[in-house]
Amino acid sequence: MSTDSPPIPAPRLGEPYLLTPGPLSTAWSVKQAMLRDWGSWDDDFRAMTADLRRGLLALIGGNADFDCVPIQGSGTFAVEAMLGSFIPRDGKVLVLANGAYGQRMVQTLAYLGRDHLVIDKGDYLPPRGPEVAAALAADPAITDVVVVHCETSSGILNPIAEIARAVEAAGRRLLIDSMSAFGALPLDPGEITYEAFVSSANKCIEGVPGFGFVIARKTALVRAEGNSHSLSLDIHAQWATMNKTGQWRFTPPTHVVAAFLEALRLHAAEGGVVGRGARYARNRDQLVAGMRALGFETLLGQRWLSPIIVTFFCPEDPAFSFSEFYRRMKDKGFIIYPGKLTVVDSFRLGCIGQLDTEVMRAVVSAAKDCLSEMGVQSARPPAAALAEREKLTQ
Ligand SMILES: *Cc1c(COP(=O)(O)O)cnc(C)c1O
């Protein structure tokens, strides 16, 4: 996997490429794996569930201190399940927020009635180890710290190892939303100490949407008994039932599980986390270089750019309109993603899914054509956007 991307076939049936961070473009064989029905109670499906759990644990090195618990629903359901199951009812949480997904965890904790404190870094600054250490030293009541691995709202890759060291040194527990990073970026518990993390079927493993999963220390799973506020989102109960019967507690997304096993097979064939992460990084490099050559600028400095998704400023040129750009890109076969920033107009392009550098070259060339069709002279962002970015990099 050291040379260029593996060949990615064009999507069939005229479907556009999804430059979005999940749902994303999946392989044909992943879609094909859904073309039969399974009885959820049957041995064949129980074996599939066991394979899925084993396959995911293998991605953190098969560490025997951890177990994997899949849970029905989108990623947010799994985040809520993790927070509600592992944070003690009388615990206190430090949330490290720098975007929409960190804010969503704050909102979830409010729903759950868990006491919490927030370090809010705004839209696109990373939380750093020393400020986490200081916050933990200042408040001995904090039991748990939660953080987003890659904040998909800006694309920033948070310094997870540095944060984990600060949390461990202060003797607290770390819970990670690794939704958009796991499978492409390493999360080996031998290197990064955490209690649990969560991800979902339709991000870097490249399955279709329908379930999330928690990977947690077995000691945490044992401790979680009776803690959850929710029947359907109780990770301990799902774990205990799965270990006892091999079954999910309520109707499992059978076709999604079948598709996911094929996605895991392709992930392994690509060289696992290292191979997948390398392809995404090549996608990003191709994309960013091409867009910069057109005059676009990235929100983030090189250091914080993730290989998952990249935020670009909208051009200042009055001939540019995002909705028009979106429609024209879609006509050319690419679904792009609006921005999620509060201060400046932006849009996002994902690097994950069944995309390679050839596709990224085509994306850039389509963007170039869209600009000229719209009569946009320059893709340069407004001076205010660049000034904002300047402040960040100080
Ligand atoms: C995708 C994502 C989620 C979950 O979103 P859903 O829409 O519920 O699947 C949570 N956190 C991050 C960082 C994500 O990228």
The ligand as a Tripos MOL2 file, in Angstrom:
@<TRIPOS>MOLECULE
LIG
   15    15     1     0     0
SMALL
NO_CHARGES

@<TRIPOS>ATOM
      1 C1        -20.8000   11.5230   12.3020 C.3       1 LIG1
      2 C2        -20.3920   11.9460   13.6500 C.ar      1 LIG1
      3 C3        -21.2150   11.6930   14.7830 C.ar      1 LIG1
      4 C4        -22.5430   11.0020   14.7010 C.3       1 LIG1
      5 O1        -23.4490   11.5860   13.8670 O.3       1 LIG1
      6 P1        -24.7650   10.8210   13.4100 P.3       1 LIG1
      7 O2        -25.3670   11.7760   12.4530 O.co2     1 LIG1
      8 O3        -25.6110   10.5820   14.6080 O.co2     1 LIG1
      9 O4        -24.3320    9.5160   12.8030 O.co2     1 LIG1
     10 C5        -20.7300   12.0480   16.0240 C.ar      1 LIG1
     11 N1        -19.5250   12.6180   16.1850 N.ar      1 LIG1
     12 C6        -18.7140   12.8670   15.1320 C.ar      1 LIG1
     13 C7        -17.3730   13.4850   15.3900 C.3       1 LIG1
     14 C8        -19.1230   12.5450   13.8310 C.ar      1 LIG1
     15 O5        -18.3050   12.7960   12.7860 O.3       1 LIG1
@<TRIPOS>BOND
     1     1     2 1
     2     2     3 ar
     3     2    14 ar
     4     3     4 1
     5     3    10 ar
     6     4     5 1
     7     5     6 1
     8     6     7 2
     9     6     8 1
    10     6     9 1
    11    10    11 ar
    12    11    12 ar
    13    12    13 1
    14    12    14 ar
    15    14    15 1
@<TRIPOS>SUBSTRUCTURE
     1 LIG1         1 GROUP 0 **** ****
